[in-house]
Amino acid sequence: METWISSHFLNPAFVLGGAALVAAPIIIHLINRMRYRRVQFAAMEFLLQSQRRNRRRILIEQLLLLLLRILIVLGIVALISRLVLDPSELSLFQGAQSHHVVVLDDSGSMRDQLGESTAWDESLEIVRKLVAEGSRRPGTQKITLLTLSNPDQPLVTQRDVDETFLVELDGKLRNQKCTHQTLDLAKGLEGASNVLLEDRATIRHLHVISDFREPDWQEQQSLAQIVKELDSADVTINLVKTVGRRNGNLGITSLTGDLQVASVGVPVRFSLSIQNFSDQVATKVPVNIFQDGQKLPLTINFDRIEVGVAVDQEFDLTFDSPGRHKVDLRLGPDSLLSDNARYISVEVSPVNRVLIIEGNPANDDGEYLVDALAADPGITGYSAQLETVDYLRRRSIDEFQSVFMLNVSDLPADALAPLEEYVKAGGGLAWFLGDEIRPSFYISELYKGGAGLFPVKIGIVASQTQSSGDSEPDTEFSEHPIFGVFQGQENPFTELTRVFEYFPVSEDWEFDDQQRGDNVQTIARLTNRQPLAFTTSYGEGTIFTCLTTCAPTWNNWARYPSFVPTMLDLEKFIARRDRILETRQSGEPIQLSLNPAEFLEEIEIFGPNDTDSPTRLKAAPTNAAASGSGDAPATSAAALPVRLQATYRDTDTPGIYRVRLLDQNQTPVERWITFNVPVEESDLSLATTELIRKQLGDNLEILIHEPGEFSWIAGRDAGQEVRFWLIVVLFVILLAEQLLACKLSFHPKVATAGSNN
């Protein structure tokens, strides 16, 4: 009731009090009926008989008079309270006390170009129009303004809307930037709901200003629930669109590369992906390549990209110097500029070092691998080092990209432990077996029930024989990056490859990868269905296992050309990735956790624009439990290791950020982190009004406003038109009341001079 009154009267405070005055004519009417006492006498019987005949007519006329007087009171109350017959035609900013909560969508898609402006510019203009209209009625309106990127910290909280605030807000909006991030509309509405449901204002409005993209409106149960709660609380909900039609857009959705093996002078293979988010085919699309800020003469051209299709293209880049390098790809301009560029940073090594451990150096198993990987380090980028098991006991292996174990019979405890730590930290490991292998050791100390460095339980050596002249392949290779050279129908490399001896897996080991439910993947089998090769992970590292030899003793691999590309692809697959420079999405915070024994507290962060001054932070000490590391021992806080913690959140701008630290010797140490825009914001398809209502519920009273429509803000002065007609109607009722009252009243004749008595 209160909400209805507030919606239909500009001065609702007068309504209830004025309505109480309706009792006045009723009371007066009852008093008048009790004023005279009936006295019966014989001479009046004749008159009483006549009165009975007219009694019903007189009663109706008296009731009609009472009704007219009640209507007069109600008309005066409506006139004073300023009745509005159609609230939808009235300005949002009525005379009653109102609270407006505005939710601004500042996600990446709001950067959509709309001629000379953007969807974000349109949203700010809507806010300005809202506040300008509200400032015409100072003292009655409050506004709260929040963004999807930070709904818990509104830009404006319950500010009085007046001319002073209008000027202040204009400055705030000019400094407010649209993000490049994917944001959750439900979280924004949840923040608005917390403000509205706690408020006790007479009238409450929610205004959601957004481009309303279709991907944001798929399966929005949580959003629908929030809107339902607001609607049941009599909150007026306005969904305001900023974009009227879908614009064409191309976006670079992916840029990856073989960064783990990047070395000086050796081409590094990169892969890019472009998707057509338009509703029309894109033709003749050039992609420019920049290296360290300089445009390269190399241009990648796409002749045709179908609607909704993503196309991939590979290309090679060569780096002439070691260290960190920046690579970025750029498209030509379109409706969304932010996804026309994508960045990646590369750590280039002088050479990639590979450690090869031979179980029996006399067999020369390692020579075949050295020739495959590092016959010419200037071409392959690898430097191979042959050692025995003792090397693991004497020297650190952290500097190597990977470790190959060739026909190693067993490992002493002081050699196994550093190997486990190496792989757990991200190092790559490859096993090749042979005649020196002790299966019992591999099962007990390496397999460890599936928790060790070796992925399977093995039996005793088995043989596979084939008849002379048989051209059928005896090995099946899965579609795996390691075995790319064996892919394709009737591949000659597959037919030429022969395996004569191997270690079969134990009979109690489950052959089916899915049935086992572990992370061991079988990537090659023999024709007898025995597994031959596996990949698995251990900590952060990758492990490859082959149940035959690397040298051409149990097979003929090393004697055919397929061996070299297979070993190169194998090294690329297992090479440690923990030293690849980090890539994140725009807006994700940089969280640093430093060892105070290695680094000082001072931190400098350089943004993508190198001309800007760095942001200086100071890391705060905390214990391991507070850092959220998850590996702190359950002991007292005093005994926990201390870390230096710092968080940097201003990472919305895509590009490469440089974090500069100082070690204990005051030597600068830099970390590079690349930030790219999220792919989700590239889809500019619009959610229809029907889809929005379907997701929110058709039975909810939600107002959806199309772009460029502002009549819902200002409305029209419906109250003035009603006031005119109220005066007219009130005059008519007063006239009727006077005529009827005159008719029903007694009017004695006045005696004149000269009249007869």
C-alpha positions in Angstrom: 0.0 0.0 0.0 2.7 2.4 0.9 4.6 1.7 -2.3 1.4 2.3 -4.3 0.7 5.6 -2.6 4.3 6.7 -3.2 4.1 5.8 -6.8 0.8 7.7 -7.5 1.2 10.8 -5.4 4.0 13.3 -5.6 3.3 14.4 -2.0 2.4 11.1 -0.4 2.8 12.4 3.2 -0.6 14.2 2.9 -2.5 11.2 1.6 -3.2 9.2 4.7 -3.8 12.2 6.9 -6.1 13.8 4.4 -8.0 10.6 3.8 -8.9 10.6 7.5 -10.9 13.8 6.9 -13.4 11.7 5.0 -14.9 10.9 8.4 -16.0 14.5 8.9 -19.0 14.6 6.5 -20.0 11.1 7.7 -20.0 12.3 11.3 -21.9 15.4 10.4 -24.5 13.4 8.6 -25.1 11.1 11.6 -25.4 14.1 14.0 -28.0 15.7 11.7 -30.1 12.5 11.8 -30.0 12.6 15.6 -30.8 16.3 16.0 -34.6 16.1 16.1 -36.9 13.9 18.2 -40.1 12.6 16.8 -43.3 13.8 18.5 -46.5 12.1 17.4 -49.9 14.0 17.4 -53.2 13.4 15.7 -53.1 16.4 13.4 -49.9 15.1 11.8 -51.2 11.7 10.7 -52.2 13.1 7.4 -48.7 14.5 6.8 -46.9 11.4 8.0 -48.8 9.3 5.5 -47.4 11.6 2.8 -43.9 11.4 4.2 -43.9 7.6 4.1 -44.6 7.7 0.4 -41.4 10.0 -0.2 -39.1 8.5 2.4 -37.1 6.3 0.0 -36.5 9.2 -2.4 -35.3 11.5 0.4 -33.0 8.8 1.8 -31.3 8.3 -1.6 -30.9 12.0 -2.0 -29.3 12.3 1.5 -26.9 9.5 0.8 -26.0 11.1 -2.6 -25.3 14.3 -0.8 -23.1 12.5 1.7 -21.2 10.9 -1.2 -20.7 14.2 -2.9 -19.2 15.7 0.3 -16.9 12.7 0.7 -15.7 13.1 -2.9 -15.1 16.8 -2.2 -12.8 15.9 0.7 -11.0 13.2 -1.4 -10.6 15.6 -4.3 -9.0 18.2 -2.1 -6.7 15.6 -0.7 -5.7 14.4 -4.2 -5.1 18.0 -5.3 -2.9 18.7 -2.4 -1.0 15.4 -2.6 -0.6 15.8 -6.4 -2.2 12.7 -7.8 -0.6 10.9 -10.8 -2.8 8.6 -12.7 -0.1 6.9 -14.8 3.2 6.7 -12.9 5.0 5.2 -15.9 4.7 8.6 -17.6 6.2 10.4 -14.6 9.9 11.1 -14.1 11.9 8.6 -12.1 12.8 11.4 -9.8 9.4 12.1 -8.1 8.9 14.4 -5.3 8.9 11.5 -2.8 12.1 10.3 -1.1 13.7 7.9 -3.5 17.0 5.9 -3.6 18.5 5.0 -7.0 21.1 2.3 -7.2 23.0 2.3 -10.6 25.0 -0.7 -11.6 27.5 0.1 -14.4 28.8 -2.8 -16.6 32.5 -2.0 -17.1 33.5 -5.4 -18.6 35.7 -5.6 -21.7 32.9 -5.9 -24.3 31.7 -2.4 -23.2 34.7 -1.1 -25.3 32.7 -1.9 -28.4 33.0 1.0 -30.8 29.7 2.8 -31.6 30.8 5.4 -34.2 32.7 8.1 -32.4 31.9 6.7 -29.0 31.8 3.3 -27.2 29.2 1.4 -25.3 31.0 2.5 -22.1 30.7 6.2 -23.2 27.0 5.6 -23.7 26.6 4.2 -20.2 28.3 7.2 -18.7 26.0 9.5 -20.6 22.9 7.6 -19.3 24.2 8.2 -15.7 24.7 11.9 -16.4 21.1 12.1 -17.7 19.8 10.3 -14.6 21.6 12.6 -12.2 20.7 15.8 -14.2 17.0 14.9 -14.0 17.3 14.2 -10.3 19.1 17.5 -9.6 15.8 19.3 -10.6 14.2 18.0 -7.4 16.9 18.5 -4.7 16.4 17.1 -1.3 14.3 14.2 -2.3 16.7 11.9 -4.3 19.7 9.8 -3.3 21.9 7.8 -5.6 24.4 4.9 -5.2 26.7 4.2 -8.1 28.7 0.9 -8.4 30.6 -1.0 -11.1 30.8 -4.7 -11.9 34.5 -4.7 -11.4 34.2 -3.6 -7.8 30.6 -4.0 -6.6 31.6 -4.0 -2.9 33.2 -0.5 -3.1 30.7 1.9 -4.8 31.9 5.0 -6.5 29.1 6.9 -4.8 27.1 5.8 -1.8 23.7 7.4 -1.0 24.6 10.9 -2.2 22.0 13.6 -2.3 21.3 14.5 -5.9 21.7 18.2 -6.6 23.6 20.6 -8.7 26.7 20.4 -6.6 26.8 16.6 -6.9 26.2 16.8 -10.6 29.4 18.7 -11.1 31.3 16.4 -8.8 30.0 13.3 -10.5 31.1 14.6 -14.0 34.7 14.7 -12.8 34.4 11.1 -11.3 33.0 9.7 -14.6 35.7 11.3 -16.7 38.3 9.5 -14.7 36.5 6.2 -14.6 37.9 3.7 -17.2 36.3 0.6 -18.6 38.2 -2.6 -17.8 39.3 -5.4 -20.2 38.0 -8.1 -17.9 35.2 -10.6 -17.9 32.9 -9.7 -15.0 30.0 -11.4 -13.3 26.7 -9.6 -13.6 25.3 -11.6 -10.7 27.9 -10.4 -8.3 27.2 -6.8 -9.3 23.5 -7.3 -8.7 24.2 -9.0 -5.4 26.1 -5.9 -4.3 23.2 -3.7 -5.4 20.8 -5.9 -3.6 22.6 -5.6 -0.4 22.3 -1.8 -0.6 18.7 -1.8 -1.6 17.3 -4.3 0.8 19.0 -2.6 3.7 17.5 0.8 2.7 14.1 2.0 4.0 13.5 4.7 1.4 9.9 5.2 0.3 10.8 4.4 -3.4 13.7 2.3 -4.5 15.1 1.9 -8.0 17.7 -0.4 -9.5 19.2 0.7 -12.9 21.5 -1.9 -14.6 23.3 -0.2 -17.5 25.0 -2.8 -19.8 25.5 -4.0 -23.4 23.7 -7.3 -22.4 25.8 -9.7 -24.4 24.3 -13.1 -25.1 27.1 -15.2 -23.5 26.4 -13.4 -20.2 22.8 -14.6 -20.2 23.3 -18.3 -20.5 22.1 -20.3 -17.5 21.7 -17.4 -15.1 19.8 -19.0 -12.2 21.7 -17.0 -9.6 21.0 -13.7 -11.4 17.3 -14.6 -11.7 17.1 -15.3 -8.0 18.5 -11.9 -7.1 16.1 -10.1 -9.4 13.2 -12.1 -8.0 14.1 -11.0 -4.4 14.3 -7.4 -5.5 11.0 -7.5 -7.3 9.2 -9.1 -4.3 10.6 -6.2 -2.2 8.9 -3.6 -4.5 12.1 -2.5 -6.1 11.6 -1.0 -9.5 14.1 -2.7 -11.9 15.3 -0.9 -15.1 17.6 -2.8 -17.5 19.1 -0.2 -19.8 20.8 -1.3 -23.0 23.7 0.6 -24.5 24.1 -1.3 -27.8 21.4 -1.7 -30.4 23.0 -4.0 -32.9 25.8 -6.5 -33.1 29.0 -5.2 -34.6 31.5 -7.3 -36.5 34.7 -8.3 -34.7 37.8 -10.4 -35.2 39.9 -11.4 -32.2 43.3 -13.0 -31.6 42.2 -15.7 -29.2 45.5 -17.5 -28.6 49.2 -17.1 -29.0 51.4 -20.0 -27.8 54.9 -21.4 -28.6 57.5 -23.9 -27.8 58.9 -21.5 -25.2 60.4 -24.2 -23.0 63.1 -24.9 -25.6 63.7 -21.4 -27.0 67.4 -20.9 -27.7 69.6 -18.4 -29.6 69.7 -18.8 -33.3 67.2 -21.7 -33.4 63.7 -21.0 -34.9 61.0 -21.2 -32.2 57.6 -22.5 -33.4 54.6 -20.3 -32.5 50.9 -20.9 -33.0 48.2 -18.3 -33.2 44.4 -18.5 -33.4 42.0 -16.0 -34.8 38.2 -16.3 -34.5 35.5 -14.5 -36.5 32.9 -13.2 -34.0 31.0 -11.4 -36.7 27.9 -12.5 -38.6 29.7 -12.1 -41.9 32.7 -13.9 -43.6 36.0 -12.1 -43.1 38.4 -12.0 -46.1 42.0 -11.0 -46.6 42.9 -10.6 -42.9 46.6 -9.6 -42.3 48.3 -10.1 -38.9 51.4 -8.1 -38.2 54.2 -9.5 -36.0 56.3 -7.3 -33.6 59.4 -8.5 -31.8 60.7 -6.3 -28.9 58.6 -3.4 -30.2 59.8 -3.6 -33.8 57.6 -4.6 -36.7 59.0 -7.6 -38.5 58.8 -8.0 -42.3 56.9 -11.2 -41.7 53.1 -10.9 -42.1 50.6 -13.7 -41.7 47.6 -13.5 -44.1 44.3 -15.3 -43.8 42.4 -15.4 -47.0 39.0 -16.3 -45.5 37.6 -16.8 -42.0 34.0 -18.2 -41.8 31.4 -16.9 -39.4 32.0 -18.2 -35.9 35.1 -20.2 -37.0 38.6 -20.1 -35.4 41.5 -20.6 -37.7 45.1 -21.5 -36.6 48.4 -20.7 -38.2 52.0 -21.6 -37.2 55.0 -19.5 -37.8 58.7 -19.4 -36.7 60.7 -16.7 -35.0 64.5 -16.6 -34.4 66.1 -14.7 -31.5 69.6 -13.5 -31.9 70.4 -12.9 -28.3 69.7 -14.7 -25.0 67.5 -13.2 -22.3 63.9 -12.1 -22.3 62.0 -11.0 -25.5 58.6 -9.7 -26.2 56.4 -10.9 -29.1 53.0 -9.4 -30.0 50.6 -9.9 -32.8 48.3 -7.2 -34.1 45.2 -7.1 -36.3 43.8 -4.1 -38.1 41.1 -2.0 -36.3 37.5 -3.1 -35.9 34.7 -2.6 -33.5 36.6 -4.0 -30.5 40.2 -2.9 -30.4 41.3 -4.6 -27.3 41.3 -8.1 -28.7 43.2 -7.1 -31.8 46.6 -7.6 -30.0 48.0 -10.5 -28.1 51.3 -10.7 -26.2 53.8 -13.3 -25.2 57.2 -13.1 -23.5 60.0 -15.5 -24.2 63.0 -16.6 -22.1 65.7 -17.4 -24.7 68.6 -19.6 -23.5 72.1 -19.6 -25.0 71.6 -23.4 -25.3 69.3 -26.0 -23.7 71.2 -28.5 -21.7 70.2 -32.2 -21.6 71.6 -34.8 -19.2 71.9 -38.4 -20.4 72.6 -41.1 -17.8 73.8 -44.4 -19.2 73.4 -47.5 -17.2 76.3 -49.2 -19.0 78.6 -46.7 -20.9 80.1 -49.6 -22.8 76.9 -50.1 -24.7 77.0 -46.6 -26.3 73.2 -46.3 -26.0 73.7 -42.5 -25.4 75.5 -41.8 -28.6 72.4 -42.4 -30.7 70.5 -39.9 -28.5 73.4 -37.4 -28.6 73.4 -37.5 -32.4 69.7 -37.0 -32.6 69.5 -34.1 -30.1 72.8 -32.3 -30.3 74.7 -33.3 -33.4 74.8 -29.6 -34.1 73.7 -27.4 -31.1 73.5 -24.4 -33.4 70.7 -26.1 -35.4 68.8 -28.0 -32.7 69.5 -25.7 -29.7 70.4 -28.6 -27.4 73.6 -29.5 -25.7 73.7 -33.1 -24.5 76.0 -34.3 -21.7 76.7 -38.1 -21.2 77.2 -39.2 -17.6 76.8 -42.2 -15.3 74.6 -42.7 -12.3 77.3 -41.3 -10.0 76.7 -37.8 -11.5 73.3 -37.7 -9.8 75.1 -38.3 -6.4 77.8 -35.6 -6.9 76.3 -32.7 -8.9 73.2 -30.6 -9.0 71.0 -31.4 -12.1 68.8 -28.3 -11.7 70.4 -26.6 -14.7 69.3 -29.3 -17.2 66.0 -29.1 -19.2 65.6 -32.8 -19.0 67.2 -36.1 -17.9 67.3 -39.3 -20.0 67.8 -42.6 -18.1 69.1 -45.2 -20.6 69.2 -48.8 -19.4 69.9 -47.9 -15.8 69.7 -51.1 -13.7 69.1 -49.3 -10.3 69.7 -46.1 -8.4 71.2 -45.7 -5.0 69.2 -43.7 -2.5 71.4 -40.7 -2.7 70.9 -40.6 -6.5 67.2 -41.3 -6.5 66.3 -38.6 -4.0 67.8 -35.7 -6.1 66.1 -37.1 -9.2 62.8 -37.1 -7.5 63.2 -33.5 -6.3 64.2 -32.5 -9.8 61.1 -33.9 -11.5 58.8 -32.7 -8.7 60.1 -29.2 -9.2 59.3 -29.3 -12.9 62.1 -31.1 -14.6 61.6 -33.6 -17.5 62.5 -37.3 -17.3 62.6 -40.0 -19.9 63.1 -43.7 -19.3 64.4 -46.2 -21.9 64.9 -49.8 -20.7 67.3 -52.5 -21.7 69.1 -55.7 -20.7 70.6 -54.1 -17.5 67.2 -53.5 -15.9 66.3 -55.1 -12.6 62.4 -55.3 -12.6 62.3 -55.9 -8.8 64.1 -52.6 -8.2 61.9 -50.8 -10.6 58.7 -52.1 -8.9 59.8 -51.6 -5.3 61.8 -48.3 -5.5 60.6 -46.6 -8.7 57.0 -47.7 -9.2 56.1 -47.5 -5.4 52.5 -48.6 -5.9 52.0 -45.9 -8.5 53.4 -43.1 -6.4 57.0 -43.1 -7.8 59.0 -42.0 -10.9 58.2 -45.2 -12.9 54.5 -45.4 -14.1 54.0 -49.2 -14.4 54.9 -52.6 -13.0 57.0 -54.7 -15.4 57.6 -58.3 -15.8 60.5 -60.2 -17.5 61.8 -59.5 -21.0 59.6 -60.6 -23.8 60.2 -61.0 -27.5 58.1 -60.2 -30.6 58.9 -62.0 -33.8 57.6 -61.5 -37.4 57.9 -63.5 -40.5 60.3 -62.3 -43.2 58.8 -59.9 -45.6 55.9 -58.9 -43.4 55.2 -55.3 -44.1 52.5 -54.8 -41.5 53.5 -52.4 -38.7 54.0 -54.0 -35.3 53.5 -50.7 -33.3 50.5 -48.5 -33.0 51.2 -44.9 -32.1 48.5 -42.6 -30.7 48.0 -39.0 -31.9 50.5 -37.5 -29.5 53.0 -34.7 -30.1 55.9 -37.0 -29.4 54.9 -39.3 -32.3 53.9 -36.6 -34.8 56.2 -38.1 -37.5 54.2 -41.4 -37.4 50.8 -39.8 -38.0 48.8 -40.3 -41.2 47.4 -43.2 -43.2 49.9 -45.7 -44.6 52.8 -43.8 -42.9 56.1 -45.4 -44.1 57.9 -44.7 -40.9 55.3 -46.7 -39.0 55.7 -49.7 -41.4 59.5 -49.6 -41.0 59.6 -49.5 -37.2 60.2 -52.8 -35.6 60.3 -53.8 -31.9 62.0 -57.1 -31.2 62.2 -57.2 -27.4 60.6 -55.2 -24.6 59.4 -55.4 -21.0 55.8 -56.3 -20.7 53.7 -54.9 -17.9 52.8 -57.1 -15.0 49.7 -59.3 -15.4 47.9 -57.6 -12.5 48.3 -54.2 -14.0 45.2 -52.8 -15.6 45.6 -52.1 -19.3 42.7 -49.7 -19.7 43.7 -46.1 -18.8 40.2 -45.1 -17.9 39.6 -48.1 -15.7 42.8 -47.4 -13.7 41.8 -43.8 -13.1 45.4 -42.5 -12.7 47.3 -39.9 -14.7 49.3 -42.5 -16.7 48.5 -42.3 -20.5 49.4 -45.1 -22.9 50.6 -43.5 -26.1 52.0 -46.5 -28.0 51.2 -50.2 -28.1 52.5 -53.3 -29.9 50.2 -55.3 -32.1 49.8 -57.9 -29.3 48.1 -55.0 -27.3 51.0 -54.8 -24.9 51.7 -51.2 -23.9 55.0 -49.8 -25.2 55.2 -46.1 -24.2 53.6 -43.9 -21.5 53.4 -40.3 -20.3 52.7 -39.2 -16.8 53.3 -36.4 -14.4 55.2 -36.3 -11.1 54.8 -33.1 -9.2 55.3 -30.3 -11.7 57.4 -32.4 -14.0 56.6 -34.7 -17.0 57.8 -38.3 -17.4 58.1 -40.3 -20.6 58.6 -44.1 -20.4 59.5 -46.5 -23.2 59.6 -50.3 -22.4 62.3 -50.9 -25.0 65.8 -49.6 -25.7 66.9 -46.3 -27.1 69.7 -47.9 -29.0 69.0 -50.2 -32.0 69.4 -53.4 -29.9 65.8 -54.3 -29.1 64.4 -52.3 -32.0 65.4 -50.6 -35.2 64.3 -47.0 -34.4 67.7 -45.4 -34.2 68.6 -46.8 -37.7 65.8 -44.9 -39.5 65.1 -41.2 -40.1 62.0 -41.2 -37.9 64.3 -41.4 -34.8 65.6 -37.9 -34.9 62.3 -36.0 -35.2 60.8 -38.3 -32.5 63.6 -37.5 -30.1 63.4 -33.8 -30.8 59.7 -33.9 -30.2 60.2 -35.9 -27.1 62.6 -33.4 -25.6 60.2 -30.6 -26.5 57.4 -32.4 -24.7 59.2 -33.2 -21.4 61.5 -30.1 -21.2 60.8 -28.3 -17.9 58.1 -25.7 -18.1 58.5 -24.1 -14.8 60.8 -21.5 -16.3 58.3 -20.4 -19.0 57.4 -16.8 -18.3 54.0 -16.5 -16.8 50.8 -15.5 -18.7 47.6 -14.4 -17.1 44.3 -12.6 -17.9 43.9 -8.9 -17.5 42.8 -7.9 -14.0 44.3 -10.8 -12.2 46.4 -9.6 -9.3 50.2 -10.2 -9.0 50.8 -11.9 -5.7 54.3 -12.2 -4.6 55.6 -14.5 -1.9 59.4 -14.1 -1.4 62.0 -15.8 0.8 63.5 -13.1 3.0 66.8 -15.0 3.0 67.0 -14.3 -0.8 65.2 -11.0 -1.4 64.7 -7.6 0.2 61.4 -6.0 0.9 61.6 -3.3 -1.8 59.6 -4.1 -5.1 59.2 -2.1 -8.3 56.6 -2.9 -10.9 56.7 -1.6 -14.4 53.6 -1.6 -16.5 53.3 -2.3 -20.2 54.0 1.4 -21.0 57.7 1.6 -20.2 57.5 5.4 -20.2 55.5 5.3 -17.0 57.2 5.6 -13.6 57.3 2.3 -11.7 55.0 1.5 -8.8 56.9 0.9 -5.6 55.7 -1.7 -3.1 57.1 -2.9 0.2 56.5 -6.6 1.0 55.3 -7.3 4.4 56.6 -10.3 6.4 54.2 -13.1 7.4 54.4 -16.7 8.2 53.8 -19.6 5.8 50.3 -20.3 7.2 49.2 -16.7 6.5 50.7 -16.8 3.0 48.4 -19.6 2.0 51.2 -21.8 0.8 49.5 -24.9 2.0 52.8 -26.7 2.8 53.5 -25.1 6.2 54.0 -27.6 9.0 51.4 -27.8 11.7 53.4 -26.2 14.4 53.4 -22.9 16.4 53.4 -19.6 14.5 56.8 -18.8 15.9 58.3 -21.9 14.3 56.7 -21.3 10.8 58.9 -20.0 8.0 58.6 -16.3 7.4 57.7 -15.0 3.9 57.5 -11.6 2.3 54.1 -10.9 0.9 53.0 -8.3 -1.6 50.0 -7.9 -3.9 49.6 -5.6 -7.0 46.2 -5.3 -8.5 46.5 -2.6 -11.2 46.9 -5.1 -14.0 43.9 -4.3 -16.3 46.0 -3.0 -19.2 47.1 -5.9 -21.4 50.8 -6.3 -22.1 54.0 -7.3 -20.3 54.6 -6.3 -16.6 58.1 -6.3 -15.2 58.5 -7.1 -11.5 61.9 -6.0 -10.3 63.2 -7.5 -7.0 66.4 -7.0 -5.1 68.4 -9.9 -3.7 70.4 -9.8 -0.6 73.4 -8.5 -2.6 71.3 -5.6 -3.9 71.4 -7.2 -7.4 68.2 -6.6 -9.4 66.2 -9.7 -10.4 63.3 -9.3 -12.9 60.2 -11.4 -13.4 58.1 -10.9 -16.5 54.3 -11.5 -16.4 52.2 -11.2 -19.6 48.5 -10.2 -19.4 46.1 -10.7 -22.2 42.4 -9.8 -22.6 40.0 -12.7 -21.9 38.6 -14.4 -25.0 35.0 -14.3 -23.6 34.7 -10.6 -24.2 35.3 -10.9 -27.9 31.8 -12.3 -28.6 29.7 -9.2 -29.2 26.4 -11.0 -29.9 23.5 -9.4 -28.1 20.9 -11.0 -25.8 17.4 -10.3 -27.0 14.7 -8.9 -24.8 13.0 -12.3 -25.0 16.1 -14.2 -23.8 16.5 -11.8 -20.9 12.9 -12.2 -19.8 13.1 -15.9 -20.2 16.2 -16.1 -18.0 14.8 -13.8 -15.3 11.2 -15.0 -15.4 8.3 -13.7 -17.5 6.2 -12.9 -14.5 8.5 -10.3 -13.0 7.8 -6.6 -13.5 11.1 -5.6 -15.2 11.4 -2.6 -17.5 13.8 -3.1 -20.4 14.8 0.0 -22.2 16.3 0.1 -25.7 19.4 2.2 -26.6 18.8 5.9 -27.1 15.4 5.9 -25.3 15.5 8.4 -22.4 11.8 9.2 -22.0 11.8 6.8 -19.0 14.2 9.1 -17.2 12.5 12.5 -17.6 9.0 11.3 -18.3 6.4 14.1 -18.6 4.6 16.3 -16.1 1.6 14.0 -15.8 0.8 15.6 -12.4 0.1 19.0 -13.9 -2.4 17.5 -16.3 -4.2 15.6 -13.6 -4.3 18.8 -11.4 -6.2 20.7 -14.0 -8.8 18.0 -14.4 -9.0 17.6 -10.6 -10.0 21.2 -10.3 -12.6 20.9 -13.0 -14.1 17.8 -11.5 -14.0 19.3 -8.0 -15.8 22.4 -9.2 -18.5 20.2 -10.7 -18.9 18.2 -7.5 -19.1 21.3 -5.4 -21.8 22.8 -7.6 -23.8 19.6 -7.5 -23.4 19.4 -3.7 -24.8 22.9 -3.3 -27.8 22.3 -5.5 -28.7 19.1 -3.8 -28.2 20.6 -0.3 -30.4 23.5 -1.3 -33.1 21.1 -2.4 -33.0 19.1 0.8 -32.9 22.0 3.2 -36.0 23.8 4.7 -36.6 27.4 3.4 -39.3 29.2 5.4 -41.1 32.0 3.6 -40.1 35.5 4.8 -43.0 37.8 5.7 -43.1 41.2 3.9 -44.6 44.5 5.1 -48.2 44.7 4.1 -48.8 41.0 4.0 -51.7 39.5 5.8 -51.1 37.5 9.0 
